[in-house]
Amino acid sequence: VVHDRLVSDEVLAFVRRDVEMISVGKTSECKSTTKEEINNLLIYLAHDGKKVCRLKGGDPFIFGRGGEEIEALANADIRYQIVPGITAAAGCAANSGLPLTHRDLAQSVVLFSAYGKYSLDQFDWASLERDKQTWARYMAVVRFPEIQKKQIKYVDLPDTPIAIIERGTSDHQRVIHGCLEKLTDLAEQHDIVAPALLIIGEVAGFGVGLDWFEGRSIVHPSEASIPAVVL
């Protein structure tokens, strides 16, 4: 099992005890395994006759670089199978009672990574200005000041609602609500740390008070002590 940093210990506990575990997690604070090194590792393990599980958090094809990995495998004539996942924007928002789309508030969603091959300065911000749109920003914590500045300049008004979802879908999830012009202040005030997802748009304000998860641990519906509706 070749796994990323965001795969929880609870998930890893399901792995058979006789399986070799290899962590290739990335962080923004220190040197980590490069994409080329990960690709070469997968190829080496497969050529060595191993059955390899490349385990990622979220969906491997949404900011998970899954496309680069299967390209490397295909070029090495290695067969592969893909199991779709639930991307962070969908999982974190649903776990916070926050709909990414809403008939009255948002008809489109933009998924945006604060890290990538091209910097935020090279991004065509003005082209994405739309009414009734939700922004879900991945890997953005250390770039909150820059995102706040450019989002206000090119896309949204300063009072646009935001939600910061820290450690989403885990038992340690926190949701901080506010407005775009207070983004950096809120992050400092609440000591927000990665991983955290940033939601910008009217649905973030709609989600205030609808968070069903905060302060609770994950409980199976059959174990709930009160009647409940499960969506």
N, C-alpha and C positions, 0 to 999 in steps of 0.2 A: 504494500500500500504506500503510494507516494502522495503525501497529503500536504495541504496548505495550512497556514497558521490559523485561519478562521474556522477550521473544522473543530468543533467542540470536543472536549474530553468525553462527554456523554455519547457522542456519535462514535468516536474512536473505540469506546469500550465494547462496541458490538463486533469489532474485528476479532477473528480467531486468534488465540494466543500463540499459535505456531507461525504466524505471519510476520515477515520482516516489515517494520515500520520505518519509513524514511521521510523526514520532515524537510520540505523545501519552501517553507513559508517566507514571505517577503514582509519587510517593514520599511517605513520611510526613514527610521532613525539610524539604521546600521546596514552594513554590507550584508547582502543576502544572495541566495542562489539566483543566477541569471537565467533568463528564459532559454538561452542556448544550452546552458548546463542541464536544465530540466529536460529539454528535448533529447539531448544526448543520453541522459540517464534512462529515460523511457525506452529508447532504442536499444541501449546496452542490455537492460534487464529482459526485454522481449527476445533479443537475439540469444540471450543466455538460457532461454527456455522457460523463463518465469511467466506465471500468470499475473499480470500487473493491473492493479486498480489505481487509477489517477483520481484521487479524491479531492474535490474542491468544495468550498462553501458557495452556496447560491447556484446560479446557472453558469455552466462552463463557457457559454457562448455570449454572455453579456459581461464585458469587462473582465472575463476570466481567461482570456487568451487561448481559449480552447481551439479556435481556428488555426492558430500558429502551431499548436501541438499536433493536431491531426494532419496538417500539411507535412510536418516533419516525419510523422509516422508513415504517411502515404508514400513519401519520397524514399523511405527506407523499406518499402514493400512489407509493411507490418499491418496486419488487419486490426481493426478497432471497432468498438461499439460505444455509442453515446447514450447516456441516461440523462434526460432533461432534468433540470433543477428548478428551483423557485428563486428568482433573482431578488437581491436585497430590497429593492424598491417595493416590490409586491409583498414580500414577507414582512418587512418592517412596518409598512403602512397598514396592512391588515391587522397586525398584532397591536397596533396603536389606535384602532377604530377610525382610521383616516383613509377615506376612499381617494385613490389617485384620480379617478374620473367621477364626475357627478353631473347629472343632467342639467342642473342650473348653474354649475360653477366651473366645470372643466370638461372640455371635449377632446383634449389631447394631452399627451404626456411626453416630456423630453427626458431621456436618461442621459446623464452627462457625467463623465469622469474628469476629476480635477487633475488627474495625472495621465500622461500618454506621450506619444511621440512628438506631439506639437504642444507648445505652451499655451496658456490662456490668452496671451497677447496676440497669438496668431489666429485665434478663433474668431469667426465672423459673428459676433454677438448680435449686431443689429438685424441680421437676416432672420433671427429666431424670435423676434418680437411678435407675439400673438396674444389676442384676447382669449380669455377662458382656457388657460393652459397651465399645467402643473410641471414644475421642474423637480427632478429627483437627482441630486448631486452625490456621486460616490467619491470616496477617498478625498474628502474636502477639508478635514479639520484644520490642518496647518495652513490652508489657503483661504480660510474664512475672510480675512480682511480684503484680499484681492477680489474674491468672488462678490462680496458685499458691494464693493466700489463699482465693479463693472456691471453687476446685475442692476443696480440703481441707475447707472449712466445709460445703459443701452436697452434694458428689458422691462423692469418692473419699478413701481413707485416705492418710495421708502417705507410706506405703511403696509406694504404687501405682507400678509401673514406668512410665517415660517414655522417649521417644526424640526427640531434636531432630535433624531432618534439614536441614542447611544446604546451600543451592544444589543441591537434589535433582535428579537425572537429568542433571546436568552433569558434566564431567570434574573439577570442583572439589568434588564432593559430600563432605560430612562427616557422620557419624552419631555423636551423643553419647548414650550410655545412662546412666540413673540412676534416681532415684526422685523422686516429686512434691515432697517437702519440700526437695529439693536443686536444684530447677529453676533458680531465680535464681542460685544459687552456680555451678552448672555453666555457665550462659550467660556469666557474667562470667569464670570461670576459662578458658574456651575461646574467649573473644572472639567469640561468636556474632553474626553480622550477618544482616540481611535480604537475600534472601528465605530464610526458614526455616520449616519445618512442624513442629508439635509433635504427637506421638502420645502419648496417655495411655491406659493399660490394660494388661492382662496380656499382650497380644500384643507389647507393646514389650519386655518381659522375655524372651519367647520368641525374639525376633529377635536376641538377643545371640549372637554367634558364627556367625550364619547370613548375614551380610552378604557377598554375593558380589562387590560392586562396589568396595569401598573400596581405594584405591591403584591401581586399574586404569583404563585408558582404555577407551572403548567399542570392542569388537572384533567384527567380523562372525564368526558361528560358523564359516564356511568358512576363516577365517584363524587360528583357534585352534590352538595347538601341541599341545594335549592333548585326548583325547576329552572330550566334554561333552554334557550333557543340556540342551536348550533348552525351557523351558516356554512 
